[in-house]
Amino acid sequence: MLTQNKRLFVILLAVVFLLSLPLGAMQFTTEVNWSVSDFMVAAFLLGTTGLACEMILRTVKQTQHRLVLCAVALLCLLIVWVELAVGVFGTPFAGQ
């Protein structure tokens, strides 16, 4: 149980670290211009994906199934992130 809690802590720490990268970049360049809502959406997407992977790791017993399901969760994150960033699919919530 202690290992699972450590893994959850590492996942949440990774989300904070990933969100600190654009925050730091905003201090040095005008190329990165995130609003508070951008950080909130990114935190939601990263946190949800991290917690989904944690749930998969806690509940699924077969290693191969774990890898496939976590890869699917990460692929979904990537697709939504790219759509929000550049609007690849042209959906109404694209970042156009």
N, C-alpha and C positions, 0 to 999 in steps of 0.2 A: 504494500500500500504506500509506503514511503517513496518508492521509486516512481509510482504513478503520480504522486503529488509533485515530485521534483520535475517530472516531464511536463506537467501542466504549467508549473512555474516557468520553465524554460520556454515553452510555447508563448506564454504571455510576455515574457521578457523579449522574445524575438519580435513580437508585434510592436512593442515600444521602440526597440532598436530600429526596425524598418521605418517607423514613422518619424524617427529622429533624423533620418537621412535627408528627406526633403526639407525638414525644418532647418537643418544646418545649411543646406544648399541655398535656402532663401536668404540667409544672412550674407552670402558672398556674391550672389549673382541675381540679376533680374530675369534670367531665363526660367527660373522656377518660381511660380506665383500661385501658391495654393491658398485657398480660403479656409475658414474654419469648417465649412461644410465638406470640403475635400478631405480634410483630416478625419472628420467623423465618418464619412463613407468608407475611406480606406481602413480605418480602425474596425468598422463593422465587418467589412469583407475579410480582412486578415484574421480578426478574432473568430469569426464564424468558421472560417476554413480551418484554423488551428484547433478549435474545439471539436469540429467534425472529425478531424484526423485523430484527436485524442479519444473521442468516443469509439471510433473504429478500432484503435489499438487496444482499448479496454474490452471491447465486446467480441470482436472477431478473433478466433483462435488460430486459424490457418495463416501462415506467413504469406503465402502467395495471394490469398484473398485480401489480406491487409494491404499489401503493396498495390494491388489493382484498385481497391477502393480509395486509398489515399491519393493515388495518381489521378483518379477521376475527380476527386474533390479539388485537387490542385489545378487540373485542367479547367474545371468550371470557374475557379477563381481567375485564371488567366483569361478566359473568354470574356467574362464580365468586365474585368479590368481593362482589356483592350477595347471593348465596346464603349466603355465610359470615357476612355482617353481619346480615341480617334474615330469612333463610329464606323467600324468595319462593316457591320450588318445594316446600318441605317435605321436602327430602332428609334423610337421617340425619346429615349433617355440617353442617347448618344451625346458625347461632348462636342457638339458642333457649334 
